[in-house]
Amino acid sequence: MTTARTTTAIQFIKEGKEVIVADGANLRQKALDAGVDLYTLGGKLMNCGGYGQCGTCLVEVVEGMENLSPRTAFEERKLRRKPASYRLACQTLVNGSVVIKTKP
């Protein structure tokens, strides 16, 4: 018996790209795989490589927040003064269609 994996779409507004991914995919990894640049100049020089330590992979969720994993404790600390629609891509798992704005 095989279990069917479901797929979902991540739409990156600024880049005009839509990426089809398996449910549970890491937002940062799928963005980088698709050639979507998540980082400003400082982030390019000093990002932690996706371990949730630096906070430079900041994105804004325009639609589909309910389709993402809950904010992690690290995100709660790092994004304390940011809008609720902001997430760290490295800490975010995608479980349904979302619309993302990079470098908000």
C-alpha positions as CSV (number, residue, x, y, z in Angstrom):
1,M,0.0,0.0,0.0
2,T,1.4,3.4,-0.9
3,T,0.6,6.7,0.7
4,A,0.0,9.6,-1.7
5,R,1.9,12.7,-0.8
6,T,0.0,15.8,-1.5
7,T,1.5,18.9,-3.1
8,T,0.9,22.5,-2.7
9,A,1.9,25.8,-4.2
10,I,4.1,28.6,-2.9
11,Q,3.7,31.9,-4.9
12,F,6.5,34.4,-4.6
13,I,4.9,37.8,-5.5
14,K,8.0,40.0,-6.2
15,E,9.7,37.3,-8.3
16,G,6.6,36.3,-10.2
17,K,7.3,32.6,-9.4
18,E,5.1,29.7,-8.3
19,V,6.7,26.6,-6.9
20,I,5.0,23.3,-6.4
21,V,6.2,21.5,-3.3
22,A,5.2,18.5,-1.1
23,D,3.3,19.3,2.0
24,G,5.6,19.8,5.0
25,A,8.3,21.4,2.8
26,N,10.6,24.0,4.4
27,L,9.9,27.4,3.0
28,R,13.6,28.6,3.0
29,Q,14.9,25.5,1.3
30,K,12.2,25.5,-1.4
31,A,12.7,29.2,-2.1
32,L,16.5,28.7,-2.5
33,D,15.9,25.6,-4.7
34,A,13.7,27.7,-7.0
35,G,16.3,30.5,-7.2
36,V,14.3,32.9,-5.1
37,D,16.6,35.4,-3.2
38,L,15.5,35.7,0.4
39,Y,18.4,37.8,1.6
40,T,19.3,41.5,1.7
41,L,23.0,42.3,1.4
42,G,23.6,41.9,5.1
43,G,21.8,38.6,5.1
44,K,23.8,37.3,2.2
45,L,27.0,38.0,4.1
46,M,25.8,36.8,7.6
47,N,23.0,34.3,7.3
48,C,23.2,31.2,9.5
49,G,22.4,28.7,6.8
50,G,18.8,27.9,7.9
51,Y,19.4,27.1,11.6
52,G,17.0,29.7,12.9
53,Q,19.8,31.8,14.6
54,C,20.1,35.0,12.6
55,G,16.6,36.1,11.5
56,T,17.7,37.3,8.0
57,C,15.3,35.1,6.0
58,L,12.3,37.3,6.9
59,V,9.3,37.0,4.7
60,E,5.7,38.4,4.8
61,V,2.8,35.9,4.4
62,V,0.3,37.7,2.2
63,E,-2.2,34.8,2.0
64,G,-2.4,31.3,3.5
65,M,-1.0,31.9,7.1
66,E,-3.3,29.1,8.2
67,N,-1.4,26.7,5.9
68,L,1.9,27.2,7.7
69,S,3.4,25.6,10.8
70,P,3.0,27.7,14.0
71,R,5.7,30.2,14.9
72,T,8.6,28.6,16.7
73,A,9.8,29.9,20.1
74,F,12.8,31.4,18.3
75,E,10.5,33.2,15.9
76,E,8.4,34.6,18.7
77,R,11.5,36.1,20.2
78,K,13.1,37.3,17.0
79,L,9.9,38.7,15.5
80,R,8.5,40.2,18.7
81,R,8.2,43.7,17.3
82,K,7.2,42.6,13.7
83,P,3.7,42.2,12.3
84,A,2.0,38.8,12.9
85,S,2.2,38.2,9.1
86,Y,6.0,38.0,9.2
87,R,7.8,34.6,9.4
88,L,11.4,33.3,9.2
89,A,11.5,31.1,6.1
90,C,13.9,28.7,7.7
91,Q,11.5,28.0,10.6
92,T,8.3,27.7,8.4
93,L,6.8,24.5,7.1
94,V,4.3,24.7,4.2
95,N,1.2,22.6,4.5
96,G,-1.0,24.3,1.9
97,S,-1.0,27.1,-0.7
98,V,0.6,30.4,0.4
99,V,1.5,33.7,-1.1
100,I,4.8,35.1,0.1
101,K,6.5,38.5,-0.2
102,T,10.3,38.3,0.2
103,K,12.4,41.0,1.9
104,P,9.4,42.9,3.4
